[in-house]
Amino acid sequence: MNNQQRNPSVAVIGAGMSGILMAIKLREAGITDISILEKADKVGGTWRENTYPGVACDVPAHMYTYSFKGNSHWSHRFALGDEIQSYFEGVASENGLAGKIRFNESLDQCHFRGGQWHLTTSKGAQLVVDFVVAATGILHHPAYPDIKGLDSFNGEMWHTAQWNHDVDLRGKRVGVIGTGSTACQVISEISKLDCDLTVFQRTPQWLISVPDKHYSEQDKTALKGKQRKLAALSRRYAFIMRNTFSKAVTGGKLQHALISWAAKRNLRKSVRDPELRAKLTPDYSVGCKRLIISSTFYDAIQRDNVYLETMAIQSIAEQGIVTVDGAAKELDVIILATGFSPFNFMRPMDLRGRNGVSIDETWAKKAQAYRSLCIPGFPNFFLMLGPNSPIGNYSVIAMSEVQSAYILKLIELWKQGELPAVEATQEAKESYNAYLRAGMSKTAWVGGCQSWYLDGDGDPAMWPYSWDQWVKEHQTPVLDDFVHEAPAELEPLRPAA
Ligand code: NAP
């Protein structure tokens, strides 16, 4: 069947970094029937949600942009959250998307019937579309710690992704649970306040210090309107990140040795007190948990008003936190820097593919996809930044650009009539995931630690190969990996427009 004449209708779910990108790329490809649903009242995804003090991106800002839109306004090498939020708002607005997005409207139901997707939104609207792209992000479901008595605390408590800006921390006794990337940024910032800060660390982390260059007005002017210069800067940073951090965690022995040396030296040089240094020294390989880029955390943890508690938490009580040695730390505020549940993806959406099979049933054992974005049984449904898409310490924007181009190639195959529907076969998914598993043993993520990279079976849900390999494998869709017979259910397709 040839769909050449058809202008497919596409629903993009989410107007964060990858949703904005997908909408722009769909339009560039001449696809105009696009509905964009966004649960919140503005674009930005993670950068809209995370407003905690110190929020910044630890990927250099000049490579944390779309390849088609460099930005001369960054104030620092590691851009602050509000600047990144403004960048995405600016790109959405310049591309005329802001007026097209259905804000405050999330997707509740998404069912595949009769060859199309039937959507019901939180406002009760019904849409019928050919394709759905879930650009719903990875780290957006706050993970609350499973600590006894969590709800019994009488003071103020919040997760870092839901920062309570009404509470002034000055003069307060504050406890932060967690020492991940988020916690390190929060602690660096709030430790400067006149507060009494206790950091509850369960597992120490390896940190690399990269100086955070400040861009002067002169620096910014030199780059203003110079897209080629900005693109060159972006490529330079990307080259460095790929050949240092990313290689270090995916089997590059020399890079791993260098990064390990740098992390250990950083700790040795930054923390003079041997007792504190011992508390901060991990017992697992560097890069096993996500490497933290911070030039401020070690200074922060050594401030006079900051105390590092390494005794495990037993419970949370009305007055504060009780550790397993029975000691109670009285607190006014508890901040949960406890990360996210990364395996929910587009859920809790009621997503059902062919024959009414739900995503919960499909992923009951494991969240897996073909090339991170196609799920057998869910034709014409794509998941951006799905299972195994994260690339260690690299820009998710670059990954999404490769994915969006690949999705467009698949839609084009559908338009050409090469595929009756874009649905990866079960075999292709299995073999792709076997290929991923085969690459994991040489990565740093199996270095004997717990992290959000690991799924319930302890398998890293990451891309274990190089960036070049990622790009290469998304160049040309392998037709044999897709279903070629149109199941009865795929009929009838809408008549040609
Ligand atoms: P995370 O890396 O998952 O860290 C969660 C922290 O909470 C860990 O220290 C963990 O300890 C602790 N924790 C969780 N449950 C606990 C419990 N029951 N008791 C005690 N401690 C508990 O989360 P995150 O810091 O929010 O970072 C998540 C990811 O977001 C990062 O890896 C990164 O990819 C991204 N991020 C990026 C940036 C950036 O600059 N680009 C900034 C922030 C976040 P254990 O280690 O013992 O589990």
Boltz pocket constraint, residues with backbone or C-beta under 6 A from the ligand:
constraints:
  - pocket:
      binder: B
      contacts: [[A, 56], [A, 57], [A, 58], [A, 59], [A, 139], [A, 145], [A, 146], [A, 147], [A, 177], [A, 178], [A, 179], [A, 180], [A, 181], [A, 182], [A, 183], [A, 185], [A, 200], [A, 201], [A, 202], [A, 203], [A, 204], [A, 290], [A, 313], [A, 337], [A, 338], [A, 339], [A, 340], [A, 450], [A, 451], [A, 452]]
      max_distance: 6.0
